[in-house]
Amino acid sequence: MKGRILALGAKTTAKRTTKAEKRAETMEQILDAAEYLFSKHGFHGVTLKDVAKRVGVHHTLLNYYFDDKKTLFDAVFARRAVVTIDRRMQALDDYERAAGGKPTVEGALHAFLDTDLDLYIQGGEGWRNYGAFGAQASNSPEGAEFMDKYFDPIVLRLIEILKKALPDAAEEDIFWGYHFVTGALMLTLARTGRIDKLSDGLCRSEDYEAVKARMARFMAAGFRDICNQKRPDSEG
């Protein structure tokens, strides 16, 4: 009798585990679908029914997981935000330690940008959709709220290092410099295909390796120019 009870308990546990795994799988499918749709159409261009249709479930199921569209939008934003924020914060901390009190603009930008670009290079279509989603979000009031919530600490950490690299620069010039950096990054992540057409295929929107090889150096030159700083011979 005891053996039968134990066996029944084991079966129940197995069923619970399977249900938990199924819920987790469904959640990932919903987030993937929402991420893709938000990346294409923005917050206002997507409904919960659109997401449900892409997943292949009834729209009432989404209400089981999320109270409303904004809750879903937040979940999509947060899922990958914590990954890129942690990676970039670690990269900036590691860079500042390695710089030994003498950080450079280009070095700080490489730590900030390259770490993020590596996710889009190595992370597959999901991460690329998230990049386009972030580009959409950063240009909307709804998205700006989440950008403030999740990304302000990492941006201010970069600004802190840039101030050390450019000690004589006006503070507003450093903030404007960051503004231009993030604008270029968001346009790149949007993958509009415009550069493909303009260059007649010579450059591709999805070529993040090419972006990584150029962006930090290009932006560092801009920082130095607006801050009236000449490039040291040994800067890297």
SERO-4910 file (N, C-alpha, C, O; in steps of 0.05 Angstrom, whole numbers):
BEGIN
 pado doro    nc1    nc2    nc3   cac1   cac2   cac3    cc1    cc2    cc3    oc1    oc2    oc3
  Met    A     17    -24      0      0      0      0     17     25      0     13     44    -15
  Lys    A     37     25     18     56     47     20     70     52     -7     74     75    -15
  Gly    A     78     30    -20     91     32    -46     73     45    -67     82     61    -83
  Arg    A     47     38    -66     28     49    -85     25     79    -81     23     95   -100
  Ile    A     24     87    -55     22    116    -49     46    131    -58     44    153    -70
  Leu    A     70    120    -54     94    133    -63     95    135    -93    103    156   -104
  Ala    A     86    114   -107     85    114   -136     66    136   -146     72    150   -165
  Leu    A     43    138   -132     23    158   -140     34    186   -135     30    204   -152
  Gly    A     48    189   -113     61    215   -107     81    223   -128     83    246   -136
  Ala    A     96    203   -137    117    208   -158    104    216   -184    113    235   -197
  Lys    A     81    203   -191     67    210   -215     56    239   -214     57    254   -233
  Thr    A     45    246   -190     34    272   -186     56    293   -189     52    314   -202
  Thr    A     79    288   -177    102    307   -179    111    310   -208    117    332   -217
  Ala    A    111    287   -222    119    288   -250     99    305   -266    107    321   -283
  Lys    A     73    302   -261     53    318   -275     56    347   -268     54    364   -286
  Arg    A     61    354   -243     65    382   -235     89    394   -249     88    416   -259
  Thr    A    111    378   -251    135    388   -264    129    393   -294    138    413   -305
  Thr    A    115    374   -306    108    377   -334     91    402   -339     95    416   -358
  Lys    A     71    407   -321     54    430   -323     71    456   -320     66    475   -334
  Ala    A     89    455   -301    106    479   -296    123    485   -321    127    508   -329
  Glu    A    134    463   -332    150    467   -356    133    477   -379    142    493   -395
  Lys    A    109    467   -381     91    475   -402     84    505   -400     84    520   -419
  Arg    A     79    513   -375     73    542   -370     97    559   -378     94    580   -390
  Ala    A    121    550   -370    145    565   -376    149    567   -407    157    588   -417
  Glu    A    144    545   -420    147    544   -449    127    563   -463    133    578   -481
  Thr    A    102    562   -453     81    580   -464     88    609   -459     85    626   -476
  Met    A     99    615   -435    107    642   -429    128    652   -448    127    675   -458
  Glu    A    148    635   -453    169    643   -472    158    647   -500    167    666   -514
  Gln    A    140    631   -508    127    634   -535    112    661   -536    114    675   -557
  Ile    A     98    667   -515     83    693   -515    103    716   -516     98    735   -531
  Leu    A    124    715   -500    143    737   -499    158    740   -526    163    762   -535
  Asp    A    165    717   -538    178    718   -564    159    731   -585    168    748   -601
  Ala    A    134    723   -585    115    733   -605    110    763   -600    110    779   -619
  Ala    A    107    771   -575    102    799   -569    127    816   -576    124    838   -586
  Glu    A    150    805   -570    175    819   -576    177    825   -606    184    847   -615
  Tyr    A    171    804   -622    172    808   -651    152    829   -661    159    846   -676
  Leu    A    127    827   -651    106    845   -660    112    874   -651    108    892   -666
  Phe    A    120    877   -626    126    904   -616    150    916   -632    151    940   -637
  Ser    A    169    899   -640    192    908   -655    184    919   -682    197    936   -693
  Lys    A    162    908   -693    153    916   -720    133    939   -719    133    956   -736
  His    A    116    939   -699     93    957   -699     91    976   -675     73    993   -675
  Gly    A    109    973   -656    108    990   -633     85    982   -613     70    964   -619
  Phe    A     84    997   -591     65    990   -570     36    993   -580     20    975   -575
  His    A     30   1015   -593      2   1020   -601     -7   1004   -626    -30   1002   -631
  Gly    A     12    992   -640      5    977   -664      0    948   -659     -4    933   -678
  Val    A      0    940   -634     -3    911   -627    -25    908   -606    -27    924   -588
  Thr    A    -41    887   -610    -62    881   -590    -55    853   -578    -39    838   -589
  Leu    A    -68    847   -555    -64    821   -543    -74    799   -562    -63    777   -562
  Lys    A    -95    805   -578   -105    786   -597    -84    780   -619    -81    757   -628
  Asp    A    -69    801   -627    -48    797   -647    -27    777   -636    -18    759   -650
  Val    A    -19    781   -611      1    764   -599     -9    736   -597      5    717   -603
  Ala    A    -34    733   -588    -46    706   -585    -47    692   -612    -42    668   -614
  Lys    A    -54    707   -633    -56    695   -659    -29    685   -668    -27    663   -680
  Arg    A     -8    700   -663     19    692   -671     28    667   -656     42    650   -667
  Val    A     21    665   -630     28    642   -614     11    618   -622     20    595   -620
  Gly    A    -14    623   -630    -32    601   -637    -49    593   -614    -56    569   -612
  Val    A    -57    612   -597    -74    606   -574    -97    626   -573    -96    646   -587
  His    A   -117    620   -556   -139    639   -553   -129    663   -537   -113    660   -519
  His    A   -140    686   -543   -130    711   -530   -135    711   -500   -122    726   -486
  Thr    A   -155    696   -491   -161    696   -462   -137    684   -446   -134    689   -423
  Leu    A   -121    667   -460    -98    655   -446    -78    677   -438    -66    675   -417
  Leu    A    -76    698   -454    -57    719   -448    -65    734   -422    -49    743   -407
  Asn    A    -92    736   -418   -102    749   -394    -96    733   -369    -95    743   -347
  Tyr    A    -91    707   -372    -83    690   -350    -55    697   -341    -48    696   -317
  Tyr    A    -37    704   -360    -10    710   -354     -5    740   -349     13    747   -333
  Phe    A    -20    757   -363    -15    786   -361    -41    801   -357    -61    795   -369
  Asp    A    -39    821   -340    -63    837   -334    -73    853   -358    -96    856   -363
  Asp    A    -53    864   -373    -60    881   -396    -36    882   -414    -15    870   -409
  Lys    A    -38    898   -436    -17    900   -455      8    913   -444     31    905   -450
  Lys    A      5    932   -426     28    946   -415     44    927   -397     69    928   -397
  Thr    A     30    909   -383     44    889   -367     60    870   -384     83    863   -377
  Leu    A     49    863   -407     63    846   -426     87    861   -438    109    849   -440
  Phe    A     83    886   -445    105    902   -456    128    904   -436    152    902   -443
  Asp    A    122    908   -411    142    909   -389    157    883   -387    181    883   -384
  Ala    A    142    861   -389    155    835   -386    174    830   -409    196    818   -406
  Val    A    166    838   -433    184    835   -457    209    852   -453    231    843   -459
  Phe    A    205    876   -444    228    894   -439    247    882   -419    272    882   -423
  Ala    A    236    873   -397    253    864   -374    268    839   -379    290    835   -370
  Arg    A    256    821   -395    268    794   -399    297    795   -408    314    782   -396
  Arg    A    303    811   -428    330    812   -438    346    837   -427    370    837   -428
  Ala    A    331    857   -417    344    880   -406    364    873   -384    386    883   -383
  Val    A    355    855   -366    372    848   -344    398    835   -353    419    837   -340
  Val    A    397    821   -375    420    807   -386    440    827   -397    464    827   -389
  Thr    A    431    845   -414    450    864   -426    460    884   -406    483    893   -407
  Ile    A    443    892   -386    452    911   -366    474    898   -349    494    911   -343
  Asp    A    470    874   -340    490    860   -323    516    857   -338    538    862   -327
  Arg    A    515    850   -364    539    846   -380    554    872   -383    578    873   -381
  Arg    A    539    893   -389    552    919   -394    563    931   -368    585    944   -369
  Met    A    549    928   -347    559    938   -321    585    924   -314    604    937   -305
  Gln    A    586    898   -318    610    883   -312    633    892   -330    655    895   -321
  Ala    A    627    896   -356    647    904   -375    659    932   -368    683    936   -370
  Leu    A    641    950   -360    651    977   -352    668    976   -327    688    989   -325
  Asp    A    659    960   -307    674    957   -282    702    945   -288    722    954   -278
  Asp    A    702    924   -305    727    911   -312    745    930   -327    769    931   -322
  Tyr    A    734    945   -345    750    964   -361    762    985   -343    786    992   -345
  Glu    A    746    996   -325    757   1018   -307    779   1008   -290    799   1022   -285
  Arg    A    777    983   -280    798    972   -264    823    968   -281    846    974   -272
  Ala    A    820    958   -305    842    952   -322    856    978   -331    880    979   -336
  Ala    A    840   1000   -333    851   1026   -341    869   1039   -320    884   1057   -326
  Gly    A    868   1029   -296    885   1039   -275    883   1069   -270    903   1082   -265
  Gly    A    859   1079   -270    855   1107   -264    859   1125   -288    857   1150   -285
  Lys    A    864   1114   -311    868   1130   -336    850   1119   -358    860   1111   -379
  Pro    A    824   1121   -355    806   1111   -376    807   1129   -400    813   1153   -398
  Thr    A    800   1119   -423    798   1134   -448    769   1133   -458    754   1116   -450
  Val    A    763   1153   -474    736   1153   -486    730   1128   -502    710   1115   -499
  Glu    A    749   1122   -519    746   1099   -537    744   1073   -521    728   1055   -528
  Gly    A    760   1070   -501    760   1046   -484    733   1043   -470    722   1021   -469
  Ala    A    722   1065   -459    697   1063   -446    674   1056   -465    656   1041   -459
  Leu    A    675   1068   -489    654   1063   -509    656   1034   -519    635   1022   -524
  His    A    680   1024   -522    683    996   -530    670    978   -509    655    959   -516
  Ala    A    675    983   -484    663    967   -462    632    968   -463    619    948   -459
  Phe    A    622    992   -467    593    997   -467    579    985   -492    559    972   -489
  Leu    A    591    991   -515    578    984   -540    583    955   -549    565    940   -557
  Asp    A    609    947   -548    616    921   -558    603    898   -543    595    878   -555
  Thr    A    600    901   -517    588    880   -501    559    876   -509    549    854   -510
  Asp    A    545    898   -515    518    896   -524    516    885   -553    499    868   -558
  Leu    A    533    895   -570    533    885   -598    539    856   -600    528    842   -618
  Asp    A    555    845   -582    561    817   -582    536    800   -578    534    778   -589
  Leu    A    517    810   -563    492    796   -559    476    793   -585    464    773   -590
  Tyr    A    477    814   -601    462    814   -627    478    798   -648    466    787   -667
  Ile    A    504    796   -645    520    780   -663    517    750   -657    514    734   -675
  Gln    A    517    743   -631    517    715   -623    490    704   -614    487    680   -612
  Gly    A    471    722   -608    447    713   -594    424    704   -613    403    696   -603
  Gly    A    428    706   -639    407    696   -657    385    717   -661    386    740   -653
  Glu    A    364    707   -675    342    725   -683    327    737   -659    317    759   -660
  Gly    A    325    722   -637    311    732   -613    324    758   -603    310    777   -597
  Trp    A    350    758   -601    364    782   -592    362    804   -612    360    828   -605
  Arg    A    362    798   -638    359    818   -658    331    831   -658    328    855   -662
  Asn    A    312    814   -652    284    825   -649    283    843   -625    270    864   -625
  Tyr    A    297    836   -604    297    853   -580    311    879   -586    302    900   -576
  Gly    A    332    879   -601    345    904   -609    326    922   -624    325    946   -618
  Ala    A    311    911   -643    292    927   -658    269    936   -640    259    959   -643
  Phe    A    261    919   -621    241    926   -602    250    950   -585    235    969   -580
  Gly    A    275    949   -576    286    971   -560    287    997   -575    283   1018   -564
  Ala    A    294    995   -601    295   1018   -618    268   1031   -621    265   1055   -619
  Gln    A    247   1014   -624    220   1024   -625    212   1037   -599    201   1059   -598
  Ala    A    218   1023   -577    210   1032   -551    223   1058   -543    210   1075   -530
  Ser    A    248   1061   -550    263   1086   -542    252   1111   -555    258   1133   -546
  Asn    A    236   1108   -575    225   1131   -589    195   1134   -584    180   1146   -601
  Ser    A    185   1123   -562    157   1126   -554    155   1133   -525    173   1126   -509
  Pro    A    134   1147   -517    131   1154   -488    130   1129   -471    141   1129   -449
  Glu    A    116   1108   -480    114   1084   -464    142   1071   -460    150   1063   -438
  Gly    A    157   1070   -482    183   1058   -481    203   1075   -465    220   1064   -451
  Ala    A    201   1101   -467    219   1119   -452    217   1114   -422    237   1115   -408
  Glu    A    193   1108   -413    189   1102   -385    205   1078   -376    217   1077   -355
  Phe    A    205   1057   -393    220   1033   -387    250   1036   -391    266   1025   -376
  Met    A    258   1053   -411    286   1059   -414    297   1072   -389    319   1065   -379
  Asp    A    282   1091   -378    290   1104   -353    292   1084   -330    312   1084   -315
  Lys    A    273   1067   -329    271   1047   -307    294   1028   -307    306   1022   -286
  Tyr    A    301   1017   -331    320    996   -332    349   1005   -339    368    994   -329
  Phe    A    351   1025   -356    377   1031   -368    391   1056   -356    415   1060   -361
  Asp    A    378   1072   -340    391   1095   -329    417   1088   -313    437   1102   -316
  Pro    A    416   1068   -296    441   1062   -280    465   1056   -298    487   1065   -292
  Ile    A    461   1041   -320    484   1034   -336    494   1058   -352    518   1061   -357
  Val    A    475   1075   -361    483   1099   -376    498   1118   -358    519   1129   -366
  Leu    A    489   1121   -333    503   1139   -315    530   1128   -307    549   1143   -301
  Arg    A    533   1102   -307    559   1089   -302    579   1096   -324    602   1103   -319
  Leu    A    569   1095   -349    586   1103   -372    593   1132   -370    616   1139   -374
  Ile    A    574   1149   -363    579   1178   -361    600   1183   -340    618   1200   -344
  Glu    A    599   1168   -318    619   1172   -297    647   1166   -307    666   1181   -300
  Ile    A    650   1145   -323    677   1139   -333    685   1160   -354    709   1167   -355
  Leu    A    666   1168   -371    673   1188   -391    682   1215   -378    700   1228   -389
  Lys    A    670   1222   -356    679   1246   -342    708   1244   -333    723   1263   -333
  Lys    A    716   1220   -325    744   1215   -317    762   1216   -341    785   1225   -339
  Ala    A    752   1206   -364    768   1206   -388    771   1234   -400    790   1241   -413
  Leu    A    751   1251   -394    750   1279   -405    747   1298   -382    726   1311   -380
  Pro    A    766   1301   -364    763   1316   -340    758   1346   -344    747   1359   -327
  Asp    A    767   1356   -367    763   1385   -372    739   1391   -389    734   1414   -396
  Ala    A    724   1371   -396    701   1375   -414    677   1386   -398    674   1381   -375
  Ala    A    661   1402   -412    636   1412   -400    617   1388   -397    615   1371   -415
  Glu    A    604   1387   -375    587   1364   -369    565   1361   -390    558   1338   -398
  Glu    A    554   1383   -400    533   1381   -420    543   1369   -446    528   1355   -460
  Asp    A    569   1373   -452    580   1362   -477    581   1331   -475    577   1317   -494
  Ile    A    587   1321   -451    588   1292   -447    560   1280   -450    557   1259   -462
  Phe    A    540   1294   -438    513   1283   -441    503   1285   -470    489   1267   -479
  Trp    A    510   1306   -484    503   1308   -512    517   1286   -528    505   1274   -546
  Gly    A    542   1281   -521    556   1260   -535    543   1233   -531    540   1218   -550
  Tyr    A    534   1227   -507    519   1202   -502    493   1202   -518    486   1181   -530
  His    A    480   1224   -519    455   1226   -535    459   1218   -564    442   1204   -575
  Phe    A    481   1227   -575    487   1220   -603    494   1191   -606    488   1177   -626
  Val    A    508   1180   -586    516   1152   -586    491   1134   -586    489   1116   -602
  Thr    A    473   1140   -567    449   1123   -565    431   1126   -589    418   1106   -597
  Gly    A    431   1149   -602    415   1153   -626    426   1135   -648    410   1122   -662
  Ala    A    452   1135   -652    464   1118   -673    460   1089   -667    454   1073   -685
  Leu    A    462   1081   -641    458   1053   -634    429   1044   -639    425   1023   -650
  Met    A    410   1061   -632    382   1054   -636    375   1052   -666    360   1034   -674
  Leu    A    386   1070   -682    381   1068   -711    393   1042   -722    381   1029   -739
  Thr    A    416   1035   -712    429   1010   -721    412    986   -713    408    968   -729
  Leu    A    403    985   -688    387    962   -678    360    960   -692    348    939   -693
  Ala    A    350    982   -702    324    982   -716    324    965   -741    303    956   -750
  Arg    A    348    962   -753    351    946   -778    330    954   -799    315    937   -809
  Thr    A    330    979   -806    311    989   -826    317    981   -854    299    981   -871
  Gly    A    342    974   -860    350    967   -887    358    991   -904    364    987   -927
  Arg    A    357   1014   -892    363   1038   -908    392   1039   -918    397   1046   -941
  Ile    A    410   1031   -900    438   1031   -909    443   1011   -931    461   1014   -948
  Asp    A    428    989   -931    430    969   -952    424    981   -979    438    977   -999
  Lys    A    402    997   -979    394   1009  -1005    412   1032  -1013    420   1034  -1036
  Leu    A    420   1049   -994    437   1071  -1001    464   1062  -1011    475   1074  -1030
  Ser    A    475   1040  -1000    501   1030  -1008    499   1009  -1030    520    998  -1039
  Asp    A    475   1005  -1040    471    985  -1061    481    957  -1053    494    943  -1068
  Gly    A    476    950  -1027    484    924  -1017    512    922  -1006    520    902   -995
  Leu    A    528    944  -1008    555    943   -998    555    940   -967    572    927   -956
  Cys    A    536    953   -954    533    951   -925    506    939   -919    487    942   -934
  Arg    A    505    924   -897    480    910   -890    471    918   -861    488    919   -843
  Ser    A    446    923   -858    436    931   -832    442    911   -810    445    918   -787
  Glu    A    443    886   -817    447    865   -798    476    857   -793    482    838   -779
  Asp    A    494    872   -805    523    866   -803    533    879   -777    547    900   -779
  Tyr    A    527    867   -755    536    879   -729    566    877   -725    577    892   -709
  Glu    A    579    858   -738    608    857   -737    620    882   -749    639    893   -737
  Ala    A    609    891   -771    619    916   -783    614    940   -765    630    958   -763
  Val    A    590    940   -753    584    962   -734    603    962   -711    613    983   -703
  Lys    A    608    939   -700    626    936   -677    654    946   -684    668    958   -667
  Ala    A    663    941   -708    690    949   -716    693    979   -719    715    989   -720
  Arg    A    670    993   -721    672   1022   -727    659   1041   -706    669   1063   -703
  Met    A    638   1032   -693    622   1051   -678    637   1065   -655    636   1089   -653
  Ala    A    650   1049   -638    664   1062   -615    685   1082   -624    687   1103   -613
  Arg    A    700   1075   -645    721   1093   -655    709   1118   -666    719   1140   -661
  Phe    A    687   1115   -681    674   1138   -693    663   1157   -672    666   1181   -673
  Met    A    649   1145   -652    637   1161   -631    658   1174   -613    654   1196   -603
  Ala    A    680   1160   -608    701   1172   -592    712   1197   -605    718   1217   -591
  Ala    A    715   1196   -631    725   1220   -645    705   1243   -642    714   1266   -639
  Gly    A    679   1237   -643    659   1258   -639    661   1270   -611    659   1294   -607
  Phe    A    663   1253   -591    666   1262   -563    690   1281   -561    688   1303   -549
  Arg    A    713   1272   -571    737   1289   -568    734   1315   -582    744   1336   -573
  Asp    A    720   1316   -605    717   1340   -620    699   1360   -605    706   1384   -602
  Ile    A    676   1351   -596    658   1370   -582    668   1379   -555    661   1399   -544
  Cys    A    686   1362   -544    697   1369   -518    724   1382   -520    738   1387   -500
  Asn    A    732   1388   -545    758   1402   -551    782   1387   -539    800   1399   -527
  Gln    A    781   1360   -543    803   1344   -533    818   1332   -556    805   1321   -574
  Lys    A    844   1334   -556    860   1321   -577    864   1292   -569    866   1285   -546
  Arg    A    865   1274   -589    869   1246   -584    897   1240   -576    916   1246   -591
  Pro    A    902   1228   -553    929   1220   -545    939   1198   -564    924   1182   -574
  Asp    A    965   1198   -569    977   1179   -587    971   1150   -578    969   1132   -595
  Ser    A    970   1146   -552    968   1118   -542    940   1110   -535    936   1089   -524
  Glu    A    919   1126   -542    892   1119   -534    882   1094   -548    887   1091   -572
  Gly    A    869   1077   -533    858   1052   -544    832   1044   -531    821   1023   -539
***
